[in-house]
Amino acid sequence: CLQRQNPLANTLHKQHIRTEKSTLPTPYMIVFAAQVQNISQSMEVLDLRTFRDLQYVKNTEGLMKVVDGKLKVASENPRSLNPKGFQEVKDKVNQLLPLLPVLEQYKADAKMILRLREEVRNLSLVLMAIQEEMGAYDYEELRQRVLLLETRLHSCMQKLGCGKLTGVSNPITVRASGSRFGSWMTDTMIPSSDNRVWSMDGYFKGRRVLEYRTMSDFMKGQNFVQHLLPHPWAGTGHVVYNGSLYYNKYQSNIIIKYHFRSRSVLVQRSLSGAGYNNTFPYSWGGSSDIDLMADENGLWAVYTTINNAGNIVISRLEPQSLEILQTWDTGFPKRSAGESFMICGTLYVTNSHLAGAKIYFAYYTNTSSYEYTDIPFHNQYSHISMMDYNPRERVLYTWNNGHQVLYNVTLFQVIKTSGD
């Protein structure tokens, strides 16, 4: 039974079911893309360093010729090298001493070239594997294999109970687009064959929501439709849940449920007592007073009130009416939090939105208890303005300084047996 999955590989497989193209995404493509990125980055470093060092060598070429000429004269006629001439040669040699680190760097570059050669060879093997897989089956057979694999995967996922977060993977940068702040997401509660992606740029007064047909289209910035919301949003704490967008109305504590298919507001309700308009935001500000999110247990609102002295409050919401079903006071000051997300009824809070952040605090709604944690993750672009968990894919979606980034999560899980 598979407990973890690569979100991009899974997404590409889903895309494969819908596409008419002959290109067949496979797990090899993920390996291939990562290797190409590594090689590209290494080549950029090598090119910059080689250009710099070559210029230095050219600048010292004349100096080396002078030293070489003086040494030849001295070797042919040792008596011609008087103390003054010896000192001149010594001074010239001292000027060449900085060349030694450059030569050492050339040795390191030679090793890098050997490594790049090995990586290119590995790329060739990956391409051969892709070619073999593409050539082994026709399109329809591959489509049926993907459907069968997906069915087995979802059957496996059904056996996985909720778990405790124990680790976060390295970041996977999907795209660099938009401004410094924003939000992007997939639906947390739709069939796996629906792979639409939504993007909302900015943190206040925005009304434009872009809906992409697939993750691949989002990565390329193509094949999207635009939704113009009837009311502008505040913050980045939006969530798409079962075909509707839930968001905080600008300059209010009102939550709006907007239905994408009918392009209409189905319900809106005030979150009683909740701060808004930067009264109780996360540490990065951005009108992030109200953060809506979803997990395996349903729809949630994370916010705070004056009565709670600025501490984070969790409320579970009824998705149809937006009524509050139950509320918890975590005791954690919201302004000290970088971001937060729910997994299996547990709120996880980061201690910063900047570089060096870690998942620092966990509040368990099932026991109304909390603990301080120490779960590191790599904040690659140093400014996270949105971080949300998707229970369908079991990944974290983040908006990091104009980059859309995914993280796989590791959960300590209990496997349900047929007797449970």
C-alpha positions as CSV (number, residue, x, y, z in Angstrom):
1,C,0.0,0.0,0.0
2,L,1.4,3.4,-1.0
3,Q,1.5,5.9,1.9
4,R,3.2,8.7,0.0
5,Q,3.1,10.0,-3.5
6,N,4.9,12.6,-5.6
7,P,2.4,15.4,-6.2
8,L,3.8,16.4,-9.6
9,A,4.1,12.8,-10.8
10,N,0.5,12.2,-9.7
11,T,-0.7,15.3,-11.3
12,L,1.0,14.5,-14.6
13,H,-0.6,11.1,-14.6
14,K,-4.0,12.7,-14.1
15,Q,-3.2,15.1,-16.9
16,H,-2.4,12.1,-19.1
17,I,-5.9,10.8,-18.7
18,R,-7.4,14.0,-20.2
19,T,-4.9,14.9,-22.9
20,E,-5.0,14.0,-26.6
21,K,-1.3,14.5,-27.1
22,S,1.1,11.6,-27.7
23,T,3.5,12.8,-25.1
24,L,3.2,10.4,-22.2
25,P,4.1,11.8,-18.8
26,T,5.8,9.2,-16.6
27,P,7.6,9.2,-13.3
28,Y,10.8,9.3,-15.4
29,M,9.9,12.8,-16.5
30,I,10.1,14.0,-12.9
31,V,13.6,12.5,-12.6
32,F,14.5,13.9,-16.0
33,A,13.3,17.4,-15.1
34,A,15.2,17.5,-11.8
35,Q,18.4,16.3,-13.5
36,V,18.0,18.9,-16.3
37,Q,17.5,21.6,-13.6
38,N,20.6,20.5,-11.7
39,I,22.7,20.4,-14.9
40,S,21.4,23.9,-15.9
41,Q,22.3,25.4,-12.6
42,S,25.8,23.8,-12.6
43,M,26.4,25.0,-16.1
44,E,25.4,28.6,-15.1
45,V,27.9,28.5,-12.2
46,L,30.6,26.9,-14.3
47,D,30.1,29.5,-17.1
48,L,30.2,32.5,-14.7
49,R,33.2,31.2,-12.9
50,T,35.1,30.2,-16.0
51,F,34.5,33.6,-17.6
52,R,35.7,35.4,-14.4
53,D,38.8,33.2,-14.1
54,L,39.6,33.4,-17.8
55,Q,39.6,37.2,-17.6
56,Y,42.0,37.0,-14.7
57,V,44.4,34.7,-16.6
58,K,44.3,37.0,-19.6
59,N,45.2,40.0,-17.4
60,T,48.2,38.1,-15.9
61,E,49.4,36.7,-19.3
62,G,51.7,39.7,-19.9
63,L,53.1,39.5,-16.4
64,M,53.8,35.8,-16.9
65,K,55.7,36.5,-20.1
66,V,57.9,39.1,-18.3
67,V,58.7,36.6,-15.5
68,D,59.4,33.9,-18.0
69,G,61.8,36.2,-20.0
70,K,63.7,37.2,-16.9
71,L,64.1,33.6,-15.7
72,K,65.4,32.5,-19.2
73,V,68.0,35.3,-19.1
74,A,69.0,34.3,-15.6
75,S,69.3,30.6,-16.4
76,E,71.5,31.4,-19.5
77,N,73.7,33.9,-17.6
78,P,73.4,33.6,-13.8
79,R,75.8,36.4,-13.2
80,S,73.4,38.8,-14.9
81,L,70.9,38.4,-12.1
82,N,72.1,41.1,-9.6
83,P,70.2,41.8,-6.3
84,K,68.0,44.4,-8.0
85,G,67.1,42.0,-10.8
86,F,66.4,39.2,-8.3
87,Q,64.1,41.5,-6.3
88,E,62.2,42.4,-9.5
89,V,61.6,38.8,-10.4
90,K,60.5,38.1,-6.8
91,D,58.0,41.0,-6.9
92,K,56.6,39.8,-10.2
93,V,56.2,36.2,-8.9
94,N,54.4,37.6,-5.8
95,Q,52.0,39.3,-8.2
96,L,51.3,36.0,-9.7
97,L,50.5,34.2,-6.4
98,P,46.8,35.1,-6.6
99,L,46.7,32.9,-9.7
100,L,47.2,29.8,-7.6
101,P,43.6,29.8,-6.2
102,V,42.3,30.3,-9.7
103,L,44.2,27.2,-10.9
104,E,42.9,25.3,-7.9
105,Q,39.4,26.4,-9.0
106,Y,40.1,25.0,-12.4
107,K,40.8,21.6,-10.8
108,A,37.4,21.8,-9.1
109,D,35.8,22.8,-12.4
110,A,37.3,19.8,-14.1
111,K,35.7,17.6,-11.4
112,M,32.4,19.4,-12.1
113,I,32.7,18.7,-15.8
114,L,33.2,15.0,-15.0
115,R,30.1,15.1,-12.8
116,L,28.1,16.8,-15.5
117,R,29.3,14.2,-18.0
118,E,28.0,11.5,-15.6
119,E,24.6,13.3,-15.2
120,V,24.2,13.7,-18.9
121,R,24.9,9.9,-19.2
122,N,22.2,9.3,-16.6
123,L,19.8,11.6,-18.6
124,S,20.4,9.4,-21.6
125,L,19.4,6.4,-19.6
126,V,16.2,8.2,-18.4
127,L,15.4,9.1,-22.0
128,M,15.9,5.6,-23.1
129,A,13.6,4.3,-20.4
130,I,10.9,6.9,-21.4
131,Q,11.3,5.8,-25.0
132,E,11.0,2.1,-24.1
133,E,7.9,2.8,-22.0
134,M,6.3,4.9,-24.8
135,G,7.1,2.3,-27.4
136,A,5.9,-0.7,-25.4
137,Y,2.2,0.2,-25.3
138,D,-0.2,2.1,-27.4
139,Y,-2.0,5.1,-26.0
140,E,-5.3,3.4,-25.0
141,E,-3.5,0.6,-23.1
142,L,-1.4,3.1,-21.2
143,R,-4.5,5.1,-20.4
144,Q,-6.1,2.0,-18.9
145,R,-3.0,1.2,-16.9
146,V,-3.0,4.7,-15.5
147,L,-6.7,4.4,-14.5
148,L,-6.0,1.1,-12.8
149,L,-3.1,2.5,-10.9
150,E,-5.1,5.5,-9.8
151,T,-7.9,3.2,-8.6
152,R,-5.5,1.2,-6.6
153,L,-3.9,4.3,-5.2
154,H,-7.2,5.7,-4.0
155,S,-8.1,2.4,-2.5
156,C,-4.9,2.5,-0.6
157,M,-5.5,6.1,0.5
158,Q,-8.9,5.0,1.9
159,K,-7.1,2.6,4.3
160,L,-4.8,5.4,5.6
161,G,-6.1,6.9,8.8
162,C,-5.3,10.4,9.9
163,G,-1.8,11.0,11.0
164,K,0.6,13.3,12.9
165,L,2.9,15.5,10.9
166,T,6.5,14.3,11.3
167,G,8.3,15.8,8.3
168,V,8.2,18.1,5.3
169,S,10.1,17.4,2.0
170,N,12.3,19.7,0.1
171,P,10.4,22.4,-1.9
172,I,9.2,21.7,-5.4
173,T,9.0,24.9,-7.4
174,V,6.1,24.6,-9.8
175,R,6.1,28.1,-11.3
176,A,7.3,31.7,-10.8
177,S,4.5,34.1,-11.5
178,G,2.6,37.0,-10.0
179,S,3.5,39.4,-7.3
180,R,5.2,38.8,-4.0
181,F,1.9,37.8,-2.3
182,G,-0.8,35.5,-3.5
183,S,-2.6,32.2,-3.3
184,W,-3.0,29.1,-5.4
185,M,-4.7,25.8,-4.9
186,T,-6.6,22.8,-6.2
187,D,-9.9,21.6,-4.9
188,T,-9.6,19.7,-1.7
189,M,-12.7,17.6,-2.3
190,I,-13.4,16.7,-5.9
191,P,-12.8,13.6,-8.1
192,S,-9.2,12.9,-8.8
193,S,-9.9,13.2,-12.6
194,D,-10.5,16.9,-12.0
195,N,-7.1,18.6,-11.9
196,R,-8.0,22.3,-12.2
197,V,-5.8,24.9,-10.5
198,W,-6.8,28.3,-9.2
199,S,-4.6,31.3,-8.8
200,M,-5.3,34.6,-7.0
201,D,-2.6,37.2,-7.2
202,G,-2.2,39.9,-4.4
203,Y,-3.6,40.2,-0.9
204,F,-6.2,42.9,-1.0
205,K,-9.0,44.3,-3.2
206,G,-8.4,41.6,-5.8
207,R,-11.4,40.2,-7.7
208,R,-9.7,38.2,-10.5
209,V,-9.4,34.4,-10.1
210,L,-7.7,32.4,-12.8
211,E,-8.8,28.8,-13.3
212,Y,-6.4,26.6,-15.2
213,R,-7.6,23.3,-16.8
214,T,-4.6,21.2,-15.5
215,M,-1.5,21.6,-13.4
216,S,0.5,21.5,-16.7
217,D,-1.4,24.4,-18.0
218,F,-0.8,26.3,-14.8
219,M,2.9,25.7,-15.1
220,K,2.9,27.0,-18.7
221,G,0.4,29.9,-18.0
222,Q,-2.0,28.7,-20.6
223,N,-5.6,27.4,-21.1
224,F,-7.3,29.3,-18.3
225,V,-10.6,31.1,-17.7
226,Q,-11.2,34.1,-15.6
227,H,-13.7,34.5,-12.7
228,L,-14.5,38.1,-11.7
229,L,-15.7,37.9,-8.1
230,P,-18.6,40.2,-7.1
231,H,-16.8,41.3,-4.0
232,P,-13.0,41.8,-3.5
233,W,-11.0,39.6,-1.2
234,A,-8.7,40.3,1.7
235,G,-5.6,38.3,2.6
236,T,-4.4,35.1,1.0
237,G,-6.3,32.6,3.2
238,H,-8.7,31.3,0.5
239,V,-9.7,27.7,-0.1
240,V,-11.5,25.9,-2.9
241,Y,-13.7,23.2,-1.4
242,N,-16.1,21.0,-3.3
243,G,-16.4,23.3,-6.3
244,S,-16.7,26.6,-4.4
245,L,-14.2,29.3,-3.4
246,Y,-14.4,30.4,0.3
247,Y,-12.8,33.7,0.9
248,N,-12.7,36.8,3.3
249,K,-14.5,39.8,1.9
250,Y,-12.3,42.9,1.8
251,Q,-12.5,45.2,4.9
252,S,-14.9,43.0,6.7
253,N,-15.0,39.7,8.7
254,I,-17.5,38.3,6.2
255,I,-16.8,34.9,4.6
256,I,-18.1,34.4,1.1
257,K,-18.9,31.1,-0.7
258,Y,-18.6,31.6,-4.4
259,H,-19.7,28.8,-6.7
260,F,-17.5,28.5,-9.8
261,R,-19.9,26.7,-12.1
262,S,-22.8,29.0,-11.5
263,R,-20.5,32.0,-11.1
264,S,-22.6,33.2,-8.2
265,V,-22.4,33.8,-4.4
266,L,-24.2,31.0,-2.7
267,V,-23.9,32.3,0.9
268,Q,-22.1,34.9,2.9
269,R,-21.8,35.1,6.7
270,S,-20.0,37.3,9.3
271,L,-17.5,35.5,11.4
272,S,-18.6,37.0,14.7
273,G,-16.0,39.0,16.6
274,A,-13.2,38.1,14.1
275,G,-10.6,40.8,13.5
276,Y,-10.1,42.1,10.0
277,N,-8.2,44.7,8.0
278,N,-4.8,43.9,9.7
279,T,-6.2,43.9,13.2
280,F,-4.8,40.4,13.9
281,P,-2.8,39.3,10.9
282,Y,0.1,36.8,10.6
283,S,3.6,38.2,11.1
284,W,3.9,39.2,7.5
285,G,0.7,41.4,7.6
286,G,-1.2,41.5,4.3
287,S,-4.7,41.6,5.8
288,S,-4.2,37.9,6.7
289,D,-6.6,38.1,9.7
290,I,-8.9,35.3,8.5
291,D,-7.4,32.1,7.1
292,L,-9.8,29.6,5.6
293,M,-8.6,26.0,5.1
294,A,-9.7,22.4,4.6
295,D,-8.4,19.0,5.7
296,E,-9.7,15.4,6.1
297,N,-12.2,16.6,8.7
298,G,-13.8,19.4,6.8
299,L,-13.8,23.2,6.5
300,W,-12.0,25.5,9.0
301,A,-11.5,29.2,9.8
302,V,-8.4,30.3,11.7
303,Y,-8.6,33.8,13.1
304,T,-8.6,35.7,16.4
305,T,-10.8,38.1,18.3
306,I,-10.3,40.9,20.9
307,N,-11.9,38.6,23.5
308,N,-9.2,36.0,22.8
309,A,-6.5,38.7,23.3
310,G,-5.1,38.1,19.8
311,N,-4.6,34.4,20.3
312,I,-5.4,32.0,17.4
313,V,-8.9,30.7,17.3
314,I,-10.0,27.7,15.3
315,S,-13.6,27.2,14.2
316,R,-15.0,24.3,12.2
317,L,-17.5,25.5,9.7
318,E,-20.6,24.0,8.1
319,P,-19.8,24.2,4.4
320,Q,-23.3,24.9,3.2
321,S,-24.4,27.6,5.7
322,L,-21.0,28.7,7.0
323,E,-22.3,28.4,10.6
324,I,-19.7,27.7,13.3
325,L,-20.0,24.1,14.5
326,Q,-17.3,24.3,17.2
327,T,-14.5,26.6,18.4
328,W,-11.1,26.2,20.1
329,D,-8.8,28.8,21.6
330,T,-5.2,27.7,21.0
331,G,-3.5,30.3,23.3
332,F,-0.9,31.0,20.6
333,P,-0.5,34.7,19.6
334,K,-1.4,35.1,15.9
335,R,1.0,37.9,15.3
336,S,3.9,35.5,16.3
337,A,2.8,33.1,13.6
338,G,4.2,33.1,10.1
339,E,1.5,30.9,8.6
340,S,-0.6,27.9,9.6
341,F,-2.4,24.9,8.1
342,M,-4.7,22.1,9.2
343,I,-3.9,18.3,8.9
344,C,-6.3,15.7,10.3
345,G,-7.9,18.2,12.7
346,T,-4.6,19.5,14.0
347,L,-3.5,23.1,13.4
348,Y,0.3,23.4,12.7
349,V,1.8,26.9,13.1
350,T,5.1,28.2,11.7
351,N,7.2,30.6,13.8
352,S,8.1,32.9,10.9
353,H,7.3,33.7,7.2
354,L,11.0,34.3,6.5
355,A,14.1,32.2,6.0
356,G,14.9,29.8,8.8
357,A,11.2,29.2,9.6
358,K,10.1,25.9,11.1
359,I,6.8,24.3,12.2
360,Y,6.8,25.4,15.8
361,F,3.4,24.7,17.4
362,A,0.6,22.1,17.0
363,Y,-2.9,22.3,18.4
364,Y,-5.0,19.1,18.5
365,T,-8.7,19.8,18.3
366,N,-9.6,16.2,19.1
367,T,-8.1,16.5,22.6
368,S,-8.1,20.3,22.9
369,S,-4.4,20.2,23.7
370,Y,-1.2,21.6,22.2
371,E,2.6,21.0,22.0
372,Y,5.6,22.8,20.7
373,T,7.2,21.1,17.8
374,D,10.5,21.4,15.8
375,I,9.8,20.4,12.2
376,P,12.2,22.2,9.8
377,F,11.4,23.0,6.2
378,H,13.3,24.9,3.5
379,N,11.9,28.3,2.9
380,Q,13.6,28.6,-0.4
381,Y,12.5,32.1,-1.4
382,S,12.4,33.6,2.1
383,H,8.9,35.1,2.2
384,I,5.9,32.8,2.5
385,S,2.5,34.6,2.3
386,M,0.3,31.5,1.9
387,M,0.6,27.9,3.2
388,D,-2.2,25.4,2.9
389,Y,-2.6,21.6,3.1
390,N,-4.5,19.7,0.4
391,P,-5.9,16.4,1.9
392,R,-6.7,15.0,-1.5
393,E,-3.1,15.1,-2.6
394,R,-1.5,15.3,0.9
395,V,0.8,18.1,0.0
396,L,1.4,21.7,1.1
397,Y,0.7,24.5,-1.3
398,T,2.7,27.7,-0.7
399,W,3.1,31.1,-2.3
400,N,6.7,32.1,-1.6
401,N,7.9,35.5,-2.9
402,G,6.2,35.2,-6.3
403,H,6.9,31.4,-6.6
404,Q,4.3,28.7,-6.4
405,V,5.9,25.8,-4.4
406,L,4.8,22.4,-3.2
407,Y,6.0,20.3,-0.2
408,N,5.3,16.6,0.3
409,V,4.4,15.8,3.9
410,T,5.3,12.8,6.0
411,L,2.6,11.6,8.4
412,F,2.8,9.1,11.2
413,Q,-0.3,7.1,10.2
414,V,-2.4,4.2,11.4
415,I,-3.4,1.7,8.7
416,K,-7.1,0.7,8.9
417,T,-7.7,-3.0,8.5
418,S,-10.9,-4.6,7.3
419,G,-11.7,-5.5,10.9
420,D,-11.6,-1.9,12.2
